[in-house]
Amino acid sequence: MLNRRSLLLSGAAALAPFAAVAQRRPAVHPGAGHGRTAPAGPPTNPADTPLGPVDTQAKWAIIVDDNSGATLLSKDPDVRMAPSSLTKLMTAYIIFGMLKAGRIEATQSLQVSEKAWRMGGSKMFVPYPGSVTVEDLIRGMITQSGNDACIVLAEGTAGSEEEFVALMNQKARQLGLADTNFRNSTGWPEPDHYMSCRDIAVLAHHLIADFPDDYHYFGERSFKYNNIDQPNRNPLVQKGLADGLKTGHTEDGGYGECASSLRSGRRVILVLNGMASMHQRAEESARLMDWAFNSFEDVTLFSANDAVDRAPVWLGDQASVPLVGGKDLQVTMPRQWKSKAQISVQYDAPIRAPVARGTQLGKLVVSGQGVPGMEVPLLAGTDVGKLGLPGRAIAVLAHYVTGS
């Protein structure tokens, strides 16, 4: 029979982790077909959250709890849009990877081409003819959003921007960015150059996790080069509300923001795009980042080897077997979650011996009104052997005599 046991736990569960959400296909959206970017414009619908609809001026948005992978807010997160200078997050990822692999050194200098020097848009004002160190180029690319810095890095490390872009697209596939395609290293408007908010959030997660020693570049509030001091364009970094990552702006994409903040051990990643002004971007980013921290909390339901329950074993050399999760289960819950959710353990009982440790025996189920559902496999926490023949005979006899 099916044995259901309710635990003394309640609350909203975390949503799909990065590894799962990165494979979702693009949502249907007017003006955003396959391989086309959707133009920026005023918001027409609120964002979805576990707490219900939330208004935002962003046209596309996602907020993710980086600890648990829970999606806290989403608004057309899989639509392919113009990422503008948020493209530079992938340029940075490729460069950080080269530094980590020893292919380049932070102190080495790269030659400036006429193409890089003439590049329009935001600039760090590289000299031509001349050369710039890799570290200065990284700071110019991130803090000053220098398109010229991106070109120098791309040409100096891959031979040409086209070859560097091929590396960017290859890495996008490796990271599971299903709604991303790059045509340049800067985010300069170009047909078939697109990302989705979800892909940007996944990329931000990997930048933080894969390159902890380089992530500090995203938190610099200003950088002076060529006697020109420029502030970081990220409003949350300037206000001390985030430790990275990047902003962007083009006519097609509107004003965009990718930010991450760590507060009391909990990290949140926010991606917004399609806003109408720098002021709106600053206000929305700060408001929604605070909302994410104030409305949710991370909860550890159990640790890897905690016995969530014990299941009876039929004809085993032990009367029961502990049911464990096999890994720490940390989920993101709305505040006051204890009054909203039920968590139960489900398994077929009794379990027949023998039982091998690690075998899935049941599941933990999270449910409740307004609570996103979640099922977690429960495993045997130890081996349970069969009783010997005399023991089995006694157990069977006792069953028929007592009915237990």
C-alpha positions in Angstrom: 0.0 0.0 0.0 1.0 3.6 -0.3 2.2 5.1 3.0 1.9 8.8 3.3 3.3 10.7 6.3 3.0 14.4 6.9 6.0 16.3 8.3 5.7 19.3 10.5 7.0 21.6 7.8 5.2 24.1 5.5 6.1 26.8 3.0 6.5 27.6 -0.7 9.1 25.5 -2.6 11.9 26.5 -4.9 11.4 26.4 -8.6 13.5 24.8 -11.3 17.3 25.0 -10.9 19.7 26.6 -13.5 20.5 23.2 -15.1 16.9 22.7 -15.9 15.7 26.1 -16.9 18.6 26.7 -19.2 17.1 24.2 -21.7 13.7 25.8 -22.1 12.6 26.9 -25.5 11.6 30.5 -26.3 8.2 31.8 -25.3 5.8 33.0 -28.0 5.9 36.8 -28.1 4.6 39.3 -30.6 7.4 40.5 -32.8 9.9 37.9 -31.5 10.2 35.0 -33.9 13.0 32.5 -34.2 16.2 34.3 -34.7 14.6 37.8 -34.4 14.8 40.2 -31.5 11.7 41.8 -29.9 11.7 45.6 -29.9 11.6 47.5 -26.6 8.3 49.1 -25.5 6.1 49.8 -22.6 5.2 46.8 -20.4 1.8 45.2 -21.3 1.6 42.6 -18.5 2.9 42.1 -14.9 5.6 39.7 -14.0 4.8 36.2 -12.6 6.0 35.4 -9.0 5.1 32.7 -6.5 3.3 35.4 -4.6 1.1 36.5 -7.5 1.5 39.1 -10.2 4.0 42.0 -9.6 4.1 45.1 -11.8 7.3 46.2 -13.4 8.3 48.7 -16.0 10.7 46.2 -17.5 9.5 44.5 -20.6 11.6 41.4 -20.0 12.7 40.3 -16.5 13.9 37.4 -14.3 15.0 37.3 -10.7 16.7 34.1 -9.4 17.9 33.0 -6.0 21.4 31.9 -6.7 21.7 29.7 -3.7 18.7 27.5 -4.5 18.2 28.2 -8.2 14.6 29.3 -7.5 13.0 31.7 -9.9 11.4 34.5 -7.9 10.1 36.6 -10.7 9.7 36.2 -14.5 8.3 38.2 -17.3 8.8 36.8 -20.8 12.2 35.4 -19.6 12.8 33.2 -22.7 12.0 35.8 -25.4 15.0 36.6 -27.6 15.8 40.3 -27.2 18.6 42.7 -28.0 21.0 42.4 -25.0 23.0 45.5 -25.8 26.1 45.8 -23.6 25.0 42.8 -21.5 26.8 41.0 -24.3 30.0 42.0 -22.6 29.3 39.4 -19.8 30.1 36.7 -22.3 33.2 38.6 -23.6 34.3 38.8 -20.0 33.6 35.1 -19.4 35.8 34.1 -22.4 38.7 36.4 -21.2 38.5 35.2 -17.6 38.7 31.6 -18.9 41.8 32.4 -20.9 43.4 34.0 -17.8 42.5 31.0 -15.7 43.9 28.6 -18.3 47.2 30.6 -18.6 46.7 31.5 -22.2 47.0 35.2 -21.5 48.4 37.2 -18.6 46.7 40.2 -16.9 50.0 42.2 -17.3 50.6 41.5 -21.0 49.8 44.2 -23.5 47.6 43.9 -26.6 48.0 46.0 -29.7 45.2 48.5 -30.6 43.9 48.2 -34.2 42.4 51.1 -36.2 39.1 49.2 -36.1 39.1 49.2 -32.3 40.1 52.8 -32.1 37.3 53.9 -34.5 34.7 51.8 -32.7 31.7 53.9 -31.8 29.4 53.9 -28.7 30.8 53.8 -25.2 34.6 53.9 -25.1 37.6 53.6 -22.7 39.5 55.7 -25.3 42.3 53.3 -26.2 45.3 54.9 -28.0 46.1 54.3 -31.7 48.7 53.4 -32.5 49.5 51.9 -29.1 48.9 49.0 -26.7 46.9 48.4 -23.5 47.3 45.8 -20.8 44.8 43.0 -20.5 43.8 44.1 -17.0 43.2 47.7 -18.1 41.1 46.4 -21.0 39.0 44.3 -18.6 38.4 47.3 -16.4 37.6 49.5 -19.4 35.2 46.9 -20.8 33.3 46.3 -17.5 33.4 49.6 -15.7 33.4 52.0 -18.7 31.5 49.6 -21.0 34.2 50.3 -23.6 33.4 48.9 -27.0 36.9 49.7 -28.1 38.3 47.6 -25.2 36.2 44.6 -26.4 37.6 44.8 -29.9 41.2 44.9 -28.6 40.6 41.9 -26.4 38.9 39.9 -29.1 41.5 40.6 -31.7 44.5 40.2 -29.4 43.3 36.9 -28.0 41.6 35.2 -30.9 43.2 36.9 -34.0 40.0 38.6 -35.1 36.6 39.6 -33.6 34.9 37.0 -35.8 37.0 34.2 -34.3 36.4 35.5 -30.8 32.6 35.6 -31.5 32.8 31.9 -32.6 34.3 31.2 -29.1 31.4 33.1 -27.5 28.8 31.1 -29.3 30.6 27.8 -28.6 30.6 28.7 -24.9 27.0 29.7 -25.0 26.1 26.2 -26.3 28.3 24.6 -23.6 26.5 26.6 -20.9 23.0 25.6 -22.2 22.1 29.1 -23.4 19.4 28.0 -25.8 18.2 31.5 -26.7 21.5 33.2 -27.3 23.4 34.1 -30.5 26.3 36.5 -30.8 27.4 38.4 -33.8 29.9 40.7 -32.1 31.8 41.1 -28.8 30.3 44.4 -27.8 26.5 44.2 -28.1 26.5 46.7 -31.0 23.1 46.4 -32.8 23.2 43.7 -35.4 20.6 41.3 -36.9 20.5 37.9 -35.3 22.4 39.1 -32.2 20.2 38.2 -29.2 19.9 36.8 -25.7 17.1 36.0 -23.3 16.8 37.3 -19.7 17.1 33.7 -18.5 20.2 33.1 -20.5 21.8 36.3 -19.1 20.9 35.1 -15.5 22.5 31.7 -16.2 25.7 33.4 -17.6 25.8 35.7 -14.5 25.6 32.7 -12.3 28.6 31.0 -14.1 30.6 34.2 -14.0 30.2 34.3 -10.2 30.7 30.6 -9.6 33.5 29.9 -12.2 35.6 33.0 -11.7 35.4 34.1 -8.0 38.9 35.7 -8.2 37.9 37.9 -11.2 34.4 38.8 -10.1 35.6 41.9 -8.2 36.1 43.7 -11.5 32.3 44.1 -11.8 32.1 45.9 -8.4 34.5 48.7 -9.2 32.7 52.1 -9.0 35.0 54.0 -11.3 38.1 53.5 -13.6 40.5 56.1 -14.8 42.3 55.5 -18.1 44.0 57.9 -20.5 43.4 60.7 -17.9 39.6 60.1 -18.3 37.8 59.0 -15.2 34.5 57.3 -15.8 32.0 55.9 -13.3 30.5 52.4 -13.4 27.2 52.7 -15.2 25.5 50.1 -13.0 23.2 52.1 -10.6 23.0 49.3 -8.0 26.8 49.1 -7.8 27.0 52.9 -7.4 24.4 52.7 -4.6 26.1 49.8 -2.8 23.1 47.6 -3.4 24.9 45.1 -5.7 28.5 43.8 -6.2 28.1 43.5 -10.0 27.4 42.9 -12.9 26.5 45.1 -16.0 24.1 47.5 -17.7 23.2 48.0 -21.4 21.3 50.2 -23.7 20.3 50.2 -27.4 17.2 51.5 -29.1 15.9 47.9 -29.7 16.7 46.6 -26.3 15.9 49.7 -24.2 17.7 50.1 -20.9 18.9 46.9 -19.4 20.4 45.8 -16.1 22.0 42.6 -14.8 22.9 42.8 -11.1 23.8 40.5 -8.3 23.8 41.1 -4.6 24.9 39.1 -1.6 23.2 39.8 1.7 23.6 37.6 4.8 24.9 34.7 2.8 22.1 34.8 0.3 22.8 35.8 -3.3 20.2 37.1 -5.8 20.6 37.6 -9.5 18.4 40.2 -11.3 18.0 40.8 -15.0 15.8 43.5 -16.4 15.6 44.9 -20.0 13.4 47.1 -22.1 13.1 50.0 -19.7 12.5 53.5 -21.0 15.3 55.5 -19.3 18.3 55.4 -17.0 16.2 56.7 -14.2 13.6 54.0 -14.7 16.3 51.4 -14.8 17.8 52.6 -11.5 14.5 52.8 -9.7 13.1 49.4 -10.9 16.4 47.6 -10.3 16.7 48.9 -6.7 13.0 48.3 -6.0 12.9 44.7 -7.3 16.2 43.7 -5.7 14.9 44.8 -2.3 11.6 43.0 -3.0 13.4 39.8 -3.7 15.3 39.9 -0.4 12.4 41.1 1.6 9.8 38.7 0.2 11.7 35.5 0.3 14.1 33.5 2.5 16.3 30.5 2.0 15.3 27.4 4.1 17.3 24.2 4.5 14.6 21.5 4.7 17.1 18.8 5.5 20.8 18.0 5.2 22.3 15.2 3.1 22.3 12.4 5.6 19.3 13.5 7.8 16.7 10.7 8.1 13.5 12.4 6.9 11.5 9.3 7.9 12.0 5.6 8.5 10.2 3.0 6.3 9.4 -0.5 7.6 11.3 -3.4 5.9 9.7 -6.8 5.3 11.9 -9.7 6.1 15.0 -7.6 6.6 17.8 -7.9 9.1 16.7 -4.4 10.3 13.1 -3.5 11.1 13.3 -0.2 9.1 15.4 1.8 6.8 16.1 5.5 7.0 15.0 7.7 4.1 17.4 10.4 3.2 17.7 13.0 0.5 21.3 12.3 -0.4 22.2 16.0 -0.5 21.4 19.2 1.3 18.0 20.5 0.3 17.9 24.3 0.3 14.8 25.9 -1.1 13.6 29.5 -1.3 10.3 30.2 0.5 8.1 33.3 0.7 8.2 34.9 4.2 5.6 33.3 6.5 5.9 30.1 4.5 5.1 27.9 7.5 1.4 28.8 7.3 1.0 28.0 3.6 2.5 24.7 2.6 2.4 21.0 3.5 5.4 18.6 3.1 4.7 14.9 3.0 6.8 11.7 2.6 5.4 9.1 0.2 6.6 5.5 -0.3 5.3 1.9 -0.7 5.3 0.1 2.6 6.7 -2.2 3.7 9.9 -2.2 1.7 11.0 -5.7 0.7 14.5 -6.8 1.7 17.2 -6.7 0.6 17.7 -2.9 0.3 20.8 -1.3 -1.2 22.0 2.0 0.1 21.2 4.8 -2.3 18.2 3.1 -3.9 15.2 5.4 -4.4 12.4 4.3 -2.2 10.0 7.2 -2.2 9.7 10.9 -2.5 9.2 14.1 -0.5 6.3 16.2 -1.9 5.8 19.9 -1.3 2.3 21.2 -1.9 -0.3 23.7 -0.7 -2.5 26.6 -1.8 -0.4 29.1 -3.8 2.8 27.0 -3.3 4.8 25.9 -6.4 4.9 22.1 -6.2 8.2 20.1 -5.8 9.1 16.4 -5.5 12.4 15.3 -4.1 13.6 11.6 -4.4 14.2 9.9 -1.1 16.9 7.2 -0.9 17.8 4.4 1.3 20.2 5.7 3.9 21.8 2.3 4.6 22.0 -1.3 3.4 19.4 -3.7 4.8 20.0 -7.4 4.3 17.6 -10.3 4.2 16.9 -12.3 7.3 18.3 -15.8 7.4 15.9 -18.7 6.8 15.0 -19.2 10.5 14.5 -15.5 11.0 12.2 -15.3 7.9 10.1 -18.2 9.1 9.7 -16.6 12.5 8.8 -13.2 10.9 6.2 -14.8 8.5 4.7 -16.8 11.4 4.5 -13.7 13.6 2.8 -11.9 10.7 0.0 -14.4 10.4 -0.4 -14.7 14.1 -0.4 -11.1 15.0 -1.4 -9.5 11.7 1.5 -7.1 12.0 
